[in-house]
Amino acid sequence: MAGKPKCGKRKKSMRSRIQGSMLLLILVTTVASYAIALLFVNYRIQKLASDNLRYVAEYVAAAINTNGDDSVVTFGNVEGSIRLTLIKADGTVTYDTTEDASALDNHSTRPEVVAARDNGTGSDIRKSDTVGMDMLYYAIRLDNGDILRTSESVTSVSRTALELLPPMLFILLCLVIVAIIISRYASRRIVEPINELRLDEPLSNDTYEELQPLLERIDTQNREKDAVANMRKEFSANVSHELKTPLTTISGYAEIMKDGIVKPKDVPQFSERIYKESQRLIALIEDIIQLSKLDEGAVSEKKSVCDLFDIAKGTCEVLDQTAKNNHVKLTMSGEKTKVYGVPGLIREMVYNITENAIKYNKPGGEVSVWVGETLSGRKVIVSDTGIGIPADQIDRIFERFYRVDKSHSRETGGTGLGLSIVKHAAEINHARVDVHSVLGEGTTMEIVFADETDPDIQVREGEEKEDGTKQ
């Protein structure tokens, strides 16, 4: 029993992402604003308190310097929240508005007292051991060397945060509500044009500029799909036609022979015709299978180091009889030239091009095969003195089932797939095929291999040089 298909992880919608992003933005902005406001308010509170302490200290100090120490008592009774402390140069406390002076510790080490004694004034903010609160201190040195200190409790950062928290929470709640409303409206406006995209005609959509690269890629893919679909239709039609022709011939001759209409002396001729059409049909099917494998990249043979000269030489030996039958002179020249590729496909490339040069030649013509290394790469060059290719058809000769001279192709038994196989095999081997042709004079085809070789080639070439066996 087949198992149930597993459900993939549910993806978030664009709307939920937009709403989530907006809410996150509101939250981060509010927290950041809260922190900044907290620091600013706390700073302002301390600044105002510090200025007030300094003003009171300077005012009371001026009175003491003029009227004596009794002035501090007078001011201490009216200052209210500001605490006044009179300290001797040795740190002994002689007066304090909130505590018994005799019970207080020596203040000679207090930071603000030390600063005032050395520099004339000093300030500090800390938690008071006496009152247990955060206090802001300001001290000033009197004319007689004593220290007058003013102090006042200040609001701590934590206390300020608690005081600002309720209004900030209310503001955050209002912002969240507004963000939800706006994000729903905005996400709907953003998503709507995307949902209405016409993917069959992507470039006709009037939408966001950011989507243009995506729409262009979709348009390119659509055109590529259309091209592939058309190619498949054309290929299917061509295959059907190419298969039908030999099958019709075979069926017709076989039927005549079955009905006994053929004269005994004509039976060998009919049998030969059936055999040739069968061979043509087998060759066509083999080429179709080979081309399908190349289209899918299904190459079973692995790449390895191979010698172009040996491959071309073997091809010429195989096609030598074919050349003689066509009254064509086949010659071979060149030097050992190693490449890194699929040997079987390279052999098929050289074979197809050389065979075409022979078949599409003139009686008494010549075909020359040269292998070697040039400044533009490692090459196999096949030249003939045949019928040539019209200039306007050179770009089409690698199309499937395309024939320059259809009648001649029928006579030679060509399938029309040979050069298509060459093109695909060249791509797999990182090579290209250059064609130069003059109608009525001949054609030259060059298989040029890119300089992407197996790292072992250089090593092996060096070994051959040492052995003295390289030609």
C-alpha positions as CSV (number, residue, x, y, z in Angstrom):
1,M,0.0,0.0,0.0
2,A,1.5,3.3,-1.0
3,G,2.2,5.7,1.8
4,K,0.6,9.1,2.1
5,P,2.6,11.9,0.5
6,K,4.3,14.0,3.1
7,C,3.1,17.6,3.4
8,G,5.8,20.2,3.0
9,K,6.3,22.9,5.5
10,R,3.7,25.5,5.2
11,K,5.1,28.7,3.9
12,K,4.3,32.2,5.1
13,S,2.2,34.4,2.9
14,M,3.6,37.7,1.7
15,R,0.9,39.5,3.6
16,S,1.8,37.9,6.9
17,R,5.5,38.7,6.2
18,I,4.6,42.4,5.5
19,Q,2.5,42.7,8.6
20,G,5.1,40.9,10.7
21,S,7.8,43.2,9.4
22,M,5.8,46.3,10.1
23,L,4.9,45.2,13.7
24,L,8.5,44.3,14.3
25,L,9.5,47.7,13.1
26,I,7.0,49.4,15.3
27,L,8.2,47.4,18.3
28,V,11.9,48.1,17.7
29,T,11.3,51.8,17.1
30,T,9.2,52.1,20.2
31,V,11.7,50.4,22.5
32,A,14.5,52.4,21.0
33,S,12.5,55.7,21.4
34,Y,11.7,54.6,25.0
35,A,15.4,54.0,25.8
36,I,16.5,57.3,24.2
37,A,13.7,59.3,26.0
38,L,14.6,57.6,29.3
39,L,18.3,58.6,29.0
40,F,17.4,62.1,27.8
41,V,14.9,62.8,30.6
42,N,17.2,61.4,33.3
43,Y,20.0,63.5,31.9
44,R,17.8,66.7,32.0
45,I,16.7,65.9,35.6
46,Q,20.2,65.6,36.8
47,K,21.3,68.6,34.9
48,L,18.6,70.8,36.4
49,A,19.3,69.5,39.9
50,S,23.0,70.0,39.5
51,D,22.6,73.6,38.3
52,N,20.2,74.3,41.2
53,L,22.7,72.8,43.8
54,R,25.5,74.9,42.4
55,Y,23.4,78.1,42.5
56,V,22.4,77.4,46.1
57,A,25.9,76.5,47.2
58,E,27.4,79.7,45.6
59,Y,24.6,81.8,47.2
60,V,25.0,80.3,50.7
61,A,28.8,80.3,50.5
62,A,28.8,84.0,49.6
63,A,26.6,84.7,52.7
64,I,28.9,82.6,55.0
65,N,32.0,84.4,53.7
66,T,30.3,87.7,54.5
67,N,28.4,87.0,57.7
68,G,30.0,83.9,59.2
69,D,29.0,80.3,59.8
70,D,25.7,81.2,61.3
71,S,24.3,82.0,57.8
72,V,24.2,78.3,57.0
73,V,21.8,77.7,59.8
74,T,19.5,80.5,58.5
75,F,19.5,79.1,55.0
76,G,19.2,75.5,56.1
77,N,15.9,76.3,57.7
78,V,14.4,77.5,54.5
79,E,15.9,75.5,51.7
80,G,13.6,72.5,52.2
81,S,14.6,69.6,49.9
82,I,18.2,70.7,49.6
83,R,20.5,69.4,52.3
84,L,23.3,71.7,53.6
85,T,26.4,70.3,55.2
86,L,29.3,72.3,56.7
87,I,32.6,70.4,56.8
88,K,35.9,71.4,58.3
89,A,39.1,71.1,56.3
90,D,40.0,67.9,58.2
91,G,36.7,66.4,57.2
92,T,34.8,66.9,60.5
93,V,31.1,67.6,60.0
94,T,30.1,70.7,62.0
95,Y,26.5,71.2,60.7
96,D,24.0,69.2,58.6
97,T,20.3,70.1,58.0
98,T,19.0,66.6,58.2
99,E,21.3,64.6,60.5
100,D,23.0,65.1,63.8
101,A,26.5,66.4,62.8
102,S,28.2,64.7,65.7
103,A,26.9,61.3,64.6
104,L,28.3,61.6,61.1
105,D,31.5,60.0,59.9
106,N,34.5,62.0,58.8
107,H,33.9,63.3,55.3
108,S,37.5,64.0,54.3
109,T,37.5,61.2,51.8
110,R,34.2,62.1,50.1
111,P,35.0,62.7,46.3
112,E,33.2,66.0,46.1
113,V,35.0,67.2,49.4
114,V,38.4,66.2,48.1
115,A,37.8,68.0,44.8
116,A,36.5,71.1,46.5
117,R,39.5,71.2,48.9
118,D,42.0,70.8,46.0
119,N,40.2,72.7,43.2
120,G,37.7,75.0,44.9
121,T,34.6,73.1,43.8
122,G,33.6,69.4,43.3
123,S,30.5,67.3,42.5
124,D,29.5,63.7,42.6
125,I,26.4,61.4,42.3
126,R,26.0,58.3,44.4
127,K,23.9,56.4,46.8
128,S,24.1,57.9,50.2
129,D,24.9,55.6,53.1
130,T,23.2,58.0,55.4
131,V,19.8,58.4,53.8
132,G,19.9,55.4,51.5
133,M,18.9,57.3,48.3
134,D,20.6,58.4,45.1
135,M,22.1,61.8,45.9
136,L,23.7,64.5,43.8
137,Y,26.4,66.4,45.7
138,Y,28.0,69.8,45.0
139,A,30.8,71.2,47.3
140,I,32.5,74.6,47.4
141,R,35.5,75.8,49.4
142,L,34.9,78.7,51.7
143,D,37.4,81.6,52.4
144,N,38.3,80.1,55.7
145,G,39.2,76.7,54.2
146,D,36.0,74.9,55.3
147,I,33.8,73.1,52.8
148,L,30.1,73.8,52.2
149,R,28.3,71.0,50.5
150,T,24.8,71.0,49.1
151,S,23.0,67.7,48.2
152,E,19.6,66.6,46.9
153,S,18.0,63.3,46.0
154,V,17.7,62.6,42.3
155,T,15.4,60.3,40.4
156,S,17.3,57.2,39.3
157,V,17.1,55.7,35.8
158,S,15.1,52.8,37.0
159,R,12.6,55.1,38.7
160,T,12.4,57.3,35.6
161,A,11.8,54.2,33.5
162,L,8.9,53.1,35.7
163,E,7.4,56.5,35.6
164,L,7.5,56.6,31.8
165,L,6.4,53.0,31.3
166,P,2.6,53.4,31.4
167,P,2.4,56.2,28.8
168,M,4.9,54.4,26.6
169,L,2.9,51.2,26.8
170,F,-0.2,53.1,25.8
171,I,1.6,54.7,22.8
172,L,2.9,51.2,21.8
173,L,-0.6,49.8,21.9
174,C,-1.9,52.6,19.7
175,L,0.9,52.2,17.3
176,V,0.3,48.4,17.0
177,I,-3.3,48.9,16.2
178,V,-2.5,51.5,13.6
179,A,0.3,49.2,12.2
180,I,-2.1,46.3,11.8
181,I,-4.7,48.4,10.0
182,I,-2.0,50.0,7.7
183,S,-0.2,46.7,7.1
184,R,-3.3,44.9,6.0
185,Y,-4.2,47.7,3.6
186,A,-0.6,48.0,2.3
187,S,-0.1,44.3,1.9
188,R,-3.3,44.0,0.0
189,R,-2.2,46.8,-2.4
190,I,1.2,45.3,-2.8
191,V,0.1,41.7,-3.4
192,E,-2.8,42.4,-5.7
193,P,-0.7,43.4,-8.8
194,I,1.5,40.3,-8.3
195,N,-1.6,38.0,-8.2
196,E,-2.8,39.6,-11.4
197,L,0.4,39.0,-13.3
198,R,0.0,37.6,-16.9
199,L,2.7,35.0,-17.0
200,D,2.1,34.1,-20.6
201,E,3.0,37.7,-21.5
202,P,5.2,38.8,-18.6
203,L,6.7,41.9,-20.3
204,S,3.2,43.3,-20.9
205,N,2.6,43.6,-17.1
206,D,2.7,47.1,-15.6
207,T,4.0,46.4,-12.2
208,Y,6.9,47.1,-9.8
209,E,10.3,47.9,-11.2
210,E,11.9,45.3,-8.8
211,L,9.9,42.5,-10.6
212,Q,11.3,43.4,-14.0
213,P,14.3,41.1,-13.9
214,L,12.0,38.2,-12.8
215,L,9.5,38.9,-15.6
216,E,12.4,39.1,-18.1
217,R,13.6,35.7,-17.0
218,I,10.1,34.3,-17.2
219,D,9.8,35.7,-20.7
220,T,13.1,34.1,-21.7
221,Q,12.0,30.8,-20.3
222,N,8.6,31.0,-22.1
223,R,10.4,31.6,-25.4
224,E,12.8,28.8,-24.7
225,K,9.9,26.4,-23.9
226,D,8.1,27.5,-27.1
227,A,11.3,26.9,-29.1
228,V,11.7,23.5,-27.5
229,A,8.1,22.6,-28.1
230,N,8.3,23.7,-31.7
231,M,11.5,21.7,-32.1
232,R,9.9,18.6,-30.7
233,K,6.9,19.0,-33.0
234,E,9.2,19.4,-36.0
235,F,11.4,16.5,-34.8
236,S,8.4,14.3,-34.3
237,A,7.1,15.2,-37.8
238,N,10.5,14.6,-39.4
239,V,11.0,11.3,-37.6
240,S,7.6,10.1,-38.6
241,H,8.4,11.0,-42.2
242,E,11.9,9.6,-42.2
243,L,10.6,6.3,-40.7
244,K,7.6,6.1,-43.0
245,T,9.7,6.3,-46.2
246,P,11.8,3.2,-45.7
247,L,9.0,1.3,-44.1
248,T,6.7,2.0,-47.0
249,T,9.4,0.8,-49.4
250,I,10.1,-2.3,-47.4
251,S,6.4,-3.1,-47.0
252,G,5.7,-2.5,-50.8
253,Y,8.5,-4.7,-52.0
254,A,7.7,-7.4,-49.4
255,E,4.0,-7.4,-50.5
256,I,4.9,-7.8,-54.2
257,M,7.2,-10.7,-53.3
258,K,4.5,-12.2,-51.1
259,D,1.9,-12.1,-53.8
260,G,4.3,-13.8,-56.2
261,I,4.3,-11.1,-58.7
262,V,8.1,-10.7,-58.8
263,K,9.9,-12.7,-61.4
264,P,12.5,-15.1,-60.1
265,K,15.3,-13.1,-61.7
266,D,14.2,-9.9,-60.0
267,V,14.0,-11.4,-56.5
268,P,17.7,-10.6,-55.7
269,Q,17.2,-7.0,-56.8
270,F,14.0,-6.7,-54.6
271,S,15.8,-8.4,-51.7
272,E,18.8,-6.0,-52.0
273,R,16.3,-3.0,-52.0
274,I,14.6,-4.3,-48.9
275,Y,18.0,-4.8,-47.2
276,K,19.3,-1.3,-48.0
277,E,16.1,0.3,-46.7
278,S,16.3,-1.9,-43.6
279,Q,19.9,-0.8,-43.0
280,R,18.8,2.8,-43.6
281,L,16.0,2.4,-41.1
282,I,18.4,0.8,-38.5
283,A,20.9,3.7,-39.0
284,L,18.2,6.3,-38.5
285,I,16.9,4.6,-35.3
286,E,20.5,4.4,-34.0
287,D,21.1,8.1,-34.7
288,I,17.8,9.0,-33.0
289,I,18.8,7.0,-29.9
290,Q,22.3,8.5,-29.9
291,L,20.9,12.1,-30.3
292,S,18.4,11.5,-27.5
293,K,21.2,10.3,-25.2
294,L,23.3,13.4,-26.0
295,D,20.3,15.6,-25.4
296,E,19.9,14.1,-21.9
297,G,23.7,14.1,-21.2
298,A,23.5,10.4,-20.7
299,V,27.1,9.5,-21.8
300,S,28.2,6.3,-20.3
301,E,31.8,6.6,-21.4
302,K,34.0,8.6,-19.1
303,K,36.4,11.3,-20.3
304,S,40.1,10.4,-20.6
305,V,43.2,11.4,-22.4
306,C,43.1,10.4,-26.1
307,D,45.1,11.0,-29.2
308,L,43.3,12.9,-32.0
309,F,45.9,11.6,-34.6
310,D,45.2,8.0,-33.7
311,I,41.4,8.6,-33.8
312,A,41.6,10.3,-37.2
313,K,44.0,7.7,-38.6
314,G,41.6,4.9,-37.5
315,T,38.7,6.7,-39.1
316,C,40.5,7.1,-42.4
317,E,41.3,3.4,-42.4
318,V,37.6,2.5,-41.9
319,L,36.4,4.9,-44.6
320,D,39.1,4.1,-47.1
321,Q,36.9,1.7,-49.0
322,T,34.0,4.1,-49.0
323,A,36.3,6.7,-50.5
324,K,37.4,4.3,-53.2
325,N,33.8,3.4,-54.0
326,N,33.0,7.1,-54.4
327,H,36.1,7.6,-56.5
328,V,37.5,10.1,-53.9
329,K,41.1,10.3,-52.8
330,L,41.4,10.2,-49.0
331,T,44.7,11.5,-47.4
332,M,45.8,11.8,-43.7
333,S,48.5,14.0,-42.2
334,G,49.4,15.7,-38.9
335,E,51.0,14.9,-35.6
336,K,50.3,13.4,-32.2
337,T,47.8,15.7,-30.5
338,K,46.3,14.8,-27.1
339,V,43.0,16.0,-25.7
340,Y,40.9,15.3,-22.7
341,G,37.4,14.1,-23.7
342,V,35.1,11.2,-24.4
343,P,37.0,9.0,-26.9
344,G,33.8,7.5,-28.4
345,L,32.1,10.8,-29.1
346,I,35.3,12.3,-30.5
347,R,35.7,9.3,-32.8
348,E,32.0,9.7,-34.0
349,M,32.6,13.4,-34.6
350,V,35.6,12.8,-36.9
351,Y,33.8,9.9,-38.6
352,N,30.6,11.8,-39.4
353,I,32.5,14.8,-40.8
354,T,34.9,12.7,-42.8
355,E,32.1,10.5,-44.2
356,N,30.1,13.6,-45.2
357,A,33.2,15.0,-47.0
358,I,33.4,11.7,-49.0
359,K,29.7,11.3,-49.7
360,Y,29.1,15.0,-50.8
361,N,32.2,15.0,-53.0
362,K,32.6,14.8,-56.8
363,P,34.0,11.8,-58.6
364,G,37.8,12.3,-58.7
365,G,37.6,14.7,-55.8
366,E,39.8,14.7,-52.7
367,V,39.4,14.7,-48.9
368,S,42.3,15.6,-46.6
369,V,42.3,15.1,-42.9
370,W,44.9,17.0,-40.8
371,V,45.4,16.8,-37.0
372,G,47.6,19.1,-35.0
373,E,48.0,21.9,-32.5
374,T,47.6,25.5,-33.6
375,L,47.7,28.9,-31.8
376,S,43.9,28.8,-31.6
377,G,43.8,25.3,-30.1
378,R,44.0,21.6,-30.9
379,K,42.3,20.8,-34.2
380,V,41.0,18.2,-36.6
381,I,40.6,19.7,-40.0
382,V,38.7,17.9,-42.8
383,S,38.7,19.5,-46.2
384,D,37.0,18.4,-49.4
385,T,36.6,19.4,-53.0
386,G,33.0,18.6,-53.1
387,I,29.7,20.4,-53.9
388,G,30.0,23.0,-51.2
389,I,27.3,24.6,-49.1
390,P,25.4,27.8,-49.9
391,A,26.4,30.7,-47.6
392,D,22.9,31.2,-46.4
393,Q,22.6,27.6,-45.3
394,I,25.8,27.1,-43.4
395,D,24.2,28.1,-40.1
396,R,21.4,25.5,-40.6
397,I,23.4,22.4,-41.4
398,F,23.6,21.3,-37.8
399,E,19.8,21.3,-37.5
400,R,18.1,17.9,-37.2
401,F,17.1,16.4,-40.5
402,Y,18.2,19.5,-42.4
403,R,19.8,18.6,-45.8
404,V,21.4,21.0,-48.2
405,D,20.9,18.7,-51.2
406,K,17.9,16.4,-50.3
407,S,18.1,14.3,-53.5
408,H,21.8,13.6,-53.0
409,S,21.2,12.7,-49.3
410,R,18.6,10.2,-50.4
411,E,21.0,8.6,-52.8
412,T,23.8,8.4,-50.2
413,G,21.5,7.1,-47.5
414,G,22.1,10.0,-45.0
415,T,19.8,10.3,-42.1
416,G,20.1,14.1,-41.7
417,L,21.2,13.7,-38.0
418,G,24.9,13.2,-38.4
419,L,25.9,16.9,-38.0
420,S,23.4,17.3,-35.1
421,I,25.2,14.5,-33.3
422,V,28.5,16.2,-34.1
423,K,27.3,19.5,-32.6
424,H,26.1,17.9,-29.3
425,A,29.2,15.8,-29.0
426,A,31.3,18.9,-29.5
427,E,29.5,20.7,-26.6
428,I,30.1,17.7,-24.3
429,N,33.8,17.7,-25.2
430,H,34.2,21.5,-24.8
431,A,34.9,21.9,-28.5
432,R,33.4,23.8,-31.4
433,V,32.9,23.1,-35.1
434,D,33.9,25.9,-37.6
435,V,32.6,25.6,-41.2
436,H,34.1,27.3,-44.2
437,S,32.6,26.5,-47.6
438,V,32.4,27.8,-51.2
439,L,29.5,26.5,-53.3
440,G,30.8,24.3,-56.1
441,E,34.4,24.3,-54.8
442,G,34.4,22.5,-51.5
443,T,34.0,22.6,-47.7
444,T,36.4,22.7,-44.7
445,M,35.3,21.7,-41.3
446,E,37.4,22.3,-38.2
447,I,36.8,20.6,-34.8
448,V,38.6,23.0,-32.4
449,F,39.1,21.8,-28.8
450,A,39.3,24.3,-26.0
451,D,42.4,24.3,-23.9
452,E,40.7,22.4,-21.0
453,T,42.9,19.4,-20.7
454,D,43.5,16.7,-18.1
455,P,46.3,17.8,-15.7
456,D,48.0,14.5,-16.5
457,I,48.4,15.4,-20.2
458,Q,51.4,17.6,-19.6
459,V,53.0,15.0,-17.4
460,R,52.4,12.2,-19.9
461,E,53.7,14.4,-22.7
462,G,56.9,15.1,-20.7
463,E,57.3,11.3,-20.1
464,E,57.0,10.6,-23.8
465,K,59.6,13.2,-24.6
466,E,62.0,11.6,-22.2
467,D,61.4,8.2,-23.7
468,G,61.9,9.7,-27.2
469,T,58.7,8.1,-28.5
470,K,56.7,11.2,-29.2
471,Q,56.3,11.9,-32.9
